[in-house]
Amino acid sequence: MFLVRLAAALAGLAAANPATAQYWATRDVCDVQELRIDPAVISQEELAALRTDASLIPNSTGNYWKITAPSGAVSFLWGTIHSTDPLVLNLPLPVEAQVRKARVAAFEADFIPATRRLLEYNRSAPGFLRSYRAGLQDFDLPPEVEGWIQSRLIGLGWGEDAADFLTPGGLAELMLLHPCDDFAAGIYPTQDAFLQTLAAIGGARILGLEPPDRLRKRLNNPKDADLARDFVRLYAGYLSPDLSEAGNATAFSLYLNGENGTALLFERRGLSAYWGASEGPALQDRVNAYLLDERNQVFVEGLLNELPEGGVFAAVGSWHLPGENGLVSLLRAEGYQVERILLDRESPSP
């Protein structure tokens, strides 16, 4: 999620030729040559202003946190980035050491099915396709964005007519994927999957904090048609072909610096530039109310069953950590001591 949303915001979500949406993601764009916050993407003045505003967000900086239960039992919380890039697979040594010795490793979801029946269920792509042609009219998208979606689906192998038959939840789930990860698909894991692999090698019990198809089912519910519309509009807008190596480098750098609050605020500016000063931030708020706030409550409930014993390594998307409704604040409200562990590559707290 982080790379898709932030990299697009860094590009300004500019409109472009709809026929080229998938083809911006060339190896030249996707292979970051140098980690940097590029001044061509964010000026020094704008970056300073964003950092000042981000300092007002609780726990806005930091990806690694120590959790101490009232009993004294210790666990850890790590903010991930959902990317296959080797730059983010090169984990800090303290993080890698901790996940290898965890008693329980908790992730947003465990995508390894527990039974053969579930395996068959997942392989049949339930909830992705409907039997009638519906199209994209329900999402109120600009014509160029519809073109970006169609191009993206072709690039994923679904075909040019797939947008007419995909369910809202299925379409939204496919929009979560970043085109740059297509190159390494099936070869490099996402950081989340890499962490889960290390945890399994170390003998940890894997805990999925929500069912892997929860998003798809939620957005396919007719009662949540408005949320599905918002979700597709938000993520489809990120398929703009104007992304660049500089934008990806900047997105990675902000993540590796632990500057999650700054990244969220920059996304807000990018959405304002594309959807308008009123609708852009409102769209972010509506989607994040579910994707971050509501799911954070679910994640905490799952963690509370394990944290009293300690030995938990919890890894969720880094944007789940900051804010009044972020995991750090929610865990503190449950009586846990949550302290940031400053990593060598990160910025100090503002």
Buried (B, 14 or more C-beta within 10 A) or exposed (E): BBBBBBBBBBBBBEBBEBEBBBEBBEEEBBBBEEBEBBEEBBEEEEBEBBBEBBEEBBBBBBBBBBBBBEEEBBBBBBBBBBBBBEBBBEBBEEBEEBBBEBBBBBBBBBEBBEEEEEEEBBEEEBBBEBEEEEEBEEBEBBEBBBBBBBBBBBBBEBEEEBBBBBBBBBBBBBBBBBBBBBBBEEEBBBBBBBBBEBBBEBEBBBBBBBEBBBBBBBBBEEEBBEBBBBBBBBBBBBBBBBBBBBBBBBBBBBBBBBBBBBBBBBBBBBBBBBBEEEEBBBBBEBBBBBBBBEBBEBBBEBBBEBBEEBBBBBBBBBBBBBBEBBBBBBBBEBEBEBEBBBBEEBBEEB
